[in-house]
Amino acid sequence: MIKLYDLIGKNDIRFSPYCWRIKYLLNFKQIPYETVPTTFTDRLKNHIFGESNLPTMEDNEMKISDSFIIAKYIEHNYLNKNTILISSSNIDAVTFINNWSDNFLNSSILQRVLNDITYHLDPEDKDYFILSRTKRFGEEPKKYQDKHLVLKNNEFIKNCTLLNTQLKDRLFILGDQISYADMIILGSFTWGDKVSKNTRIDNNLEYLLKWKEKIEVLCK
């Protein structure tokens, strides 16, 4: 059975967008798997990870990290399970969505939740997170988040508006068939939902909201 190392916070909260992408993919394809709850500091202490981040997956004595590499491995090795979500016909589009989400959607979410994440971490993880993110962004998470929440130039709303426009005349992100692109985007929104109230989608974005509700049911 697939073993998926899954980022965890206090009270069993699972909030990594990258881990959610893979769980949604496995759920939709009805592939059995088990998760191994793993904290930030667990990952640093466990030799199995090395330089790898979460999610990390073990399957048939294979160890794989990076959510997109994992997703392509699953599609290649579990061909008989439901719809093909990454194919030769959509790989370029899915790759674009993966890169766009990593660099734009996730960045806009992080601006609004960075400090809120700290409230969902145990003391050791919280200390690590604050120190590492302060070093990464040049300021403490609270200052970073507070600064972005008051900006009128709201990147999160812009990204949501773009997605809403994309979904105006189609059922899914890439057209009338579900693809891994939908799991990528949903994973990002789930991350925001799990840790904060600052990434709620505006009620005016009806197409995006309907899509999100539909994908959540399909990937449950």
N, C-alpha and C positions, 0 to 999 in steps of 0.2 A: 504494500500500500504506500502511496505517496505520503511523505512526511514533509510538512511545511513549517518552517520556523517563522513564527508570526509575532510581530512587535506587540508588546503588551504594556499597559499602564496599571494604575490602581484599579481595584474592583473589576479586574478582567476586561478592561476597556481595550479594544483592538482598533487602532487608529491610523496605521500606516496606509497611505493611498496605494502604495506599490503592492503591499500584501493583499489589500482588498481586490485589486485587479485580478490577481491569480485565484483568489477564493471565488470571485464571481465567475471566472472562466470555468473552474472546476465544478462549481455548482450547476451552471447552465448545461455543461456536458455530462452531468451526473456521474462524475468520476470520483470514486471513494478516496478520501484523504483524511489525514489527521494533522492537527496543528500542534506545534510545540511552542507554548508561550515563552517568549524571549524578551527580556528587557534590554534597554540600551547597554547597560553595564554587563549583563549576561553575555551579550555579543562580544564585548571587548575581552572578557575573561576566557571565553570558550575557544580552544585551539581549532575547532572545526571550521570556524569562519575565516580566520586569517584576515585578509584585507576585504573580504566580501561583506556586503551589506544585506539587509533583509528586504524582501524575502530571500531565503535560501531553501532550496528544495532537495530532498533526497529521494531517488527513485531508481530501483534496480541497480543499486550500488553506484549510481551517478549522483554527484553533488553539483548543483547548478545555482548560480546567483544571477541577479539582474532580472527584473520582472519580464522584460521583453524577450530575453533569451529563454526564460522559463516558459513563457507563453508559446513561443515557436516550437520548443521541445514538446510541449503537450500536444500541440496540433499535429506534429510529425509522428508522434508515437502513439496517439490515441485516435486514429483515423476513423474508427468505426463508431464513434460516439457523437450522435446528433449532427448538427450543422457544422460545417467547416467555417471557422471564424477568422482565420488568416489563410489566404490563398494567394496563388500567383497573380490573380486578377485584382486583388485589393492590397497587396503587401505595401506598395508605395504609399497609398493613402493612409493605411494603418500606421506606418512608420512616421508619417507626417503628424498624425494626431498624437502619437506617443511623444514625439519631440516637442510639439506645441504644448501639450499638457505639462511636460516636465519643466519647460522653460517659461511658460506664460501663465497658464491656469494655476498650476501649483504655486508659482511665485506670488500670484495675486491673493491666493488663499493664505499663504504663509504670512503675508503682510498683516492679515486680520486675525491670526490665531496664534502667532508665535509665543506670546506670553501665556495665553490660555492653556497651552499644552502643559505648562509647568504645574498647573493645578491637578493634573491627572497622573502625576509621576510620584513614585516613592522617593524619600529623601535622597538616597544615593543617586538615583537616576536624575532627579531634579538638579542636584549640584552639577552633575556631568553636563546636563543639557544646557543649563545657563552659562557655564564656562565655555563650552564648545561653540554655542551659538553667538555668544558675545565676541568671541575671537573671530568667528566667520563674518559677522555683520558689522563689527566695529562698535557695537553698543549693546547694552543689555536688552533682553527680550521685551521687557515692559516698555522701555523707551522706544524701541523699534516699532512695536505694535501701536502704541499710543500715537506716534508720529503719523503712521499711515492711516489710522482710523479717522483723523481729522482732515485729511487731504480731500479736496473737491474732485481731483482727478482720480476717480475710483476705478482701478484696473480690474477688480473683481466684477463690478457691474458691467464694464465694457466687454469682458470675456463672456459673461452670461448672456448679454445682448447678442453677441456674435453667434453663440450657440443657438439661441432662440430663433434668430434669422435663418440659420442653417436648417433648423427643424420645421420651418414653416410649411414646406412642401414635401416633406419626407417623413417616414415613420422612425427611421433610425439615423445615426450620425452620418453614415455613408450612403444612405438610400433606403430602399424598401426591405432590405434584409439586415438582420442583426449581425454585427461583427465584433471583433475584439476591441475596436475603437469605442464601442459603447461601454465596455467594461472599464476601459482606461478612464474615460470621463466620469463614470459613476464612482470609481474608486476615489477620485479627487474630491467629489462632493461628499462622499461618505466620511472621508477624513475630516472635512470641515464640520459636518454635522455632529461627529462624535466628540469634538473637543471645544466647540464654541457656538455661540448664537450669532456670530458676526458674519456668517457666510450663508445666511438664509437667502434663497432665491426670491426675488421680487415677485409679488403676485401678478404683476402685469406681464410677466414672461410666461404666458400660458403654454406655449408649445414646449418650452424647456421643462416646465413643471410636469406636464402630461407625460413627456418622454421619461423623466426621472422616475415617476411612479410606475410606469410600465416596465422599465428595465429592472427596477427593484423586485418586482414580482417574478419576472422571468429568471432572475439570477439568485433567487432566495435559496 
